[in-house]
Amino acid sequence: MFEYFPGNYVWNLGVVATLNSGGLIDEVDRACRPIRELAAQGSDVGTAEFMASWARVAEDLATAAAADEKAGHLRTAGQKYQRATNYLAQAERMQSAKSPGRAAFYQRLLDLQQKAFDLIDPATTRVAIPFEGSLLPAYFKRADTDGPAPTVILWNGLDSTKEHMYASGFAHEMAARGVNTLMVDCPGSGEALRFLGLTSRVETEDWAAACVDYLLTRDDVLPAKIGLIGWSLGGYYAPRAAAFEKRLALCVAWGANHDWGAVQKRRLEREGENPVPHYWDHVLWVWGETDLDTFITKAEAVNLDGVVERITVPFLIAHGENDRQIPLAYAHRSYEQAVNSPRRELRVFTKEEGGAEHIGLDHFAHVQTFIADWVNDVFQGIA
């Protein structure tokens, strides 16, 4: 993996995610260069300076985009708004859950994201999914086809947002294959957590039911061809949901988070890498807990043993052999237990080909196109 900040895995992961989601290396370098020395002090120190430096680059882009927009150069403006959104999304996820300016930064990136949609991607719209008296904020990208189309629901993980899901380009790959994508801020992530106070839970089939119910109200969705993909912690969320929500036609674990509870105990022992700075504050925020002992006990249930056996639809597990967050052994465990899937597949991405890091962030395009092709192949096989 490209390591701009030697020895700082968490910051490097953010840089690589940004670059492989539409960021430009010159702009990312301008954001990172002023904070390079801070990175040597660890992932938690300097995150406020990280935000400030990246925000300066993002706001410079937004200012230039506004000038382009005024001049009638709408495509150029939209592209700049999109990159600014990407930079703010990655910088915002690095902040402490207790950071006082975090909500304002997130609202700013939401506003810039909408500007990008309006100018260069009207096929992507903001939607709201009714959920237990509240809402799950989401983006819906229409397929590049006429009439009803197959649809995938894309769920994020512990610290990403629907804005990163969009910036990744995966929905564009699906649209080009004639498949809609619903990108959802699940409870515990994005707007659902930051503005609506919705926290994560073990029973992710509840969110899946809400997403399917919503999609069935749309006339551009084929009811028999709705699939679910989850990346990172979504590699637990999605298989868990597919085991119990039987209206789904396929499932993808993009990162095999088979036993996330055990991963938390490993992290207490400082084994493996954390995905974000201020890690324990972050997980307590996501799961709505106030003390670590209670959280660790609760996390023991975030486990797919006895669950993946209930998956009765095609099931893909995609995992990197050098994933420093989630052990590769979990990918094999999910595959071995998914005995009732009519089409189960394990795809391990190697260091030689790329995509070997967590969810393939080191070679995102390679992993994405494999998953997109697999999903499309499965949908084409459904009458």
N, C-alpha and C positions, 0 to 999 in steps of 0.2 A: 504494500500500500504506500502511496506517496505520503511522505511525512515532512510537512513544512516545518513543524515544531518538533525537533528530535526528542524522543522520549515522552511526549505528551499525547498518549493515545486518544483521549477524549477530544482535545482540540483538533487533532489531525483528522479524526472521524468527521467532525463538522466541516473541515476544509474540503475533504474528499467528497462528502455528500453534496456540498455546494457546487463544486466543479463538475460533478457528474449529474447535476440537475439544472444545467443551463448557465452556471456562473462562468464568467470570463477570467482567465488566469491573471490578467493585468489588474482588474478591479479587485480580485481576491487578494492579490499581493499588496495592493495599496491599503487594503483593510487590515492585513496581518502584519505588515512590516513594522508599524509603530509599537506593536505589542509582543514582538518576537522574544525579547528578553524576559518578559513576564511569564511566558510559557514554561520557562525552566523552573519556576517555583511551584509547579503542580497545576492540576486542572481547576481547583477551586479558587486559587488566588488569581485576581486579575479579570474575573468575568465581567465586572462592571466596565472596565476599560475595553474589554473585547466588544461589548455591546456598543460603547461610544464610538470606537474606531470603525466598526462595520456600519453603524448607523450614519456616520459622516459620508461614507461612500454611497450608501443607499439614498441619502437625501440629496447628494450631488446629482445622482441619476434622476431622481424625481424632479428636481429643478430643471434639468435639461429636457426631460420628457414633457414637462409643462410647456416649455418654449417650443418644442417640436409640435406639440398638439396645437398651440396657438397659430403656428405657421401652416397648419394643415397637413403636417407629416405624421399621419396617424399611426401608420405601421411602426415607424421608428419610435414614436412615443410609447406605444404599447409594449414594444420589446424592452425598453428601458424601465417602464413601470414593473414589468415582470421580473427583471433581474433585481430590481430594488426590493421587491417582495421576497424573492429567494434569499437575499442577504439578510434581511430583517428576520425572516423565519428561522434561519439557522442561528443567528445571534441571540434571538429571544429565548430559544430552547436551552441556551447555555446559562441562563440566569437562575439565581436562587428563587425558590418558590416564594420567599419572603421579600423579594426585590420590590421596592415601592413603585417603580416605574414600569413594571412588567405589563400590566394591563393596557397602559397607554401605548406601549410599543406594539403590542399585539393588535390593538385597534387600528393603529397606523398601517400595519401590513395588510390588514383586511381591506382597508380603503384603497390601498395601492393595487391589491389583487383585483378588486372590482374594476378599477380603471383599465387594467390590462385586459380583462375579459371584454369590456365594452369596446375596446379599440381593435383587438386582434383575435378574439376567440368568442364570438357571440354564441357558438354552439355549446359553451359551458355556462351554466346558470347556477345561481345560488338557490338552494331549496331547504326546506325544513321538514323533518320527519317527526310526526307526533310520537311522543314516548312518555308514558306514565304521567300525564299532566304537564309535561314539559316538551322540549324539542331537542332533536339531534341535528345540529347545523351540518350541511353537506353541500357538495358541488355535484351537479349532474352534467356529464359530457355526453352529448348525443353522438351516435355512430354516424359515420359517413355513408349513410344509406337512407333510402326512403322506406317509410312504413315501420311497423314494429320490429325490434331487433333483440337479440340476446343481450343480457346485461350482467355485468359483474359488480358486486359490492366490494369496495376496497376499504379495509380497516387499517388504521395505523397502530402504533405500539405504545410504549411507555411515555415517550417524549416527543414524537413527531406530531404533525398536524396535517389537516387536509390540504393546506397550502404547500407543504413539502410533497405530499402525494401528487398534487397537480404538477408542481415544478419538475418532478422526476421524469415526466414525459410518458409514464405508463398509460395513462388514459388516452393519449394521442395514438399510441401503438394499438390499443384496443379499437379505437374509432376507425383507424385505417383498415382493420380487419372486420368491420361491420358490427362491432360490439359496443354498447353503451357502458359507461362507468359511473357508478355512484360512489363518491369519495366522502367518507363519513368521519366526523369528529365523534368518536365513541365516548361514552362516559369515562372520565379520567384523562381526557385529552382535548386539546384545542379549545374552541369556544365552549364546548359542553362543560369542561372543567372551569375555565377561566371566568366565564360570564354567567353560566347557569348553575354552577356548583354541583354538577353531576359527577360522581366518583365511580371508580371501577368496581366490578364485582365478579364473582366466580361464574355466575350463571349468564353467560354471554348470549345464550339462545334468546333471552328476552330482547336484546337489541336486534338480533337477527329477525325475529318475528316482526318487530316494528319496521325494519327496512323492507322486508318482503311485502308487508301490508301496504306500505307506501308505494312500492313499485307496481303493485297490482292495480293501483288507481290510475296509472298512466297508460295512454293508448299507444305509446312508442316502445313498450316493453312486451316481449314475448313471455307469457307466464310460465311456460314449461322450460324456459332457458334462463334461469337466474342462478348465478354462481356466487361464491364468497371467497375472497382472498384476504389474508391478513399477514402483515409483515411484522417482524420483530416480536414484541409481545402479542401481536396479532396472530403469530404462529401458535399461540395457545387459544386466543379468542375464537379464531375461525374454526379449527377442528372441534372445539367444544360446542360451538353453535351448530355445526353441521351434523353432529351426533344426535341432536334433539329436534332441530328445525328441519322437517322432512320435505319442505317445499323447495329446498335448494337442489340444484342439479349437479353441482360440483363444488370441490373445496381445494384450496391451495394454502399450505403452511409455508409462507415465505420466510424461512428461519424456523427451525423445529423447536419451539419453546415447550417441549414436552413436560418438563418438571421445573417450572419457574420458581416454585417454593424452595426447591433444593438449591437453585442458583443463588437465592438470597442468603442462604446459610453459607455458601461458598464465599459470597462477597463479604460477609461478616468476618471471615477468616482471611480476607484480602486475596482470594483466589479468583483469577479471571479479571476482566476489565469492566469498568462501569461505563454506561452509555452517555451519562451527563455529569457535570460537576454537581456538587452539593447533593450527592446521590440520595442519602437517607431522608433529607428534607423533601426531596422530590417524590419518592415513593409514598411517603406518608400523606402528602398532598393528593396524589393520584388516587390512593385507596381510601381516603377519608379517615385516616387514623391519626391519633395524637401521640402514641408512644410506640417505640420500636418492638417491644416484646409482644404486644397485641398484634402488630402487623405481621411479625414473623410467624406467629401461630396461625393467623388468617391465611397467610401465603401458602401454607402447607397444602391447602385445598386446590391451589392453582397447579393442577397436575392432570395429565391426560390418561394415566393408568385406569383401565376400566371404562374409558370414554371412547377412544378412537375405534374400539371394536364395534361401536354402534354406528359408525359411518358407513352408509350403504350407497354412496355415490362415488364417482371417480375422485381420487384423492392424490394430489401431488405434494411431495415434500421437497423443497428446494433449500439447500444448505451449503455454506462454504466450509471447506475443509480446514481453514485457518480462522474460523469464527472464534474470536477471543472473548466473547461474551457468553455464548451458548455452546456447550460441548457437542461435538459431532455425534457422539454416542446417542444423544437424544433423537437425532434424525433417524438413526437405525431403529431405535425403540418404537417411534411412531409408525414406521413402515412395518415392522414385525408384528405390531399389534393390530394394524388396520386390516384384519383378515376378511372382513365382510365388504370391503370396497371392491366393486367389480373391475376397477382399473386403478390400482395403486402404483405409484411410481416414486422412486427416490432418485433425485438428481443432486449429486455432490459436485460443486464447482471447485476446481483445483487451482493451486498457485500458478501453475504453468499457463492455464488458459485465462485466469482472472476471474473475479467474482468470488474469491475464496474468503473474503472478510465478511463481517456481519451483514446479512441480507444482500451481499454482493455489492456493497457500496463502493468498493475499489474498482469495479467494472460493471456499473449499474446497467448499462445498455445491453450487455451480454446476457445478464440474468433476466432482465425484463423481457427481451424478445423471446427467450426460451419459454418463459411462463405464458406470454401472450399467445405464442403458437400452440402451446399445449391446450390452453383454454379454448382457443378457436377450433382446434381439432376435436375436442370433446363436444363442443356445441354442435359442430357439423354432423356428429354422429347421433344426435338426438332428433327423433322425428318431430 
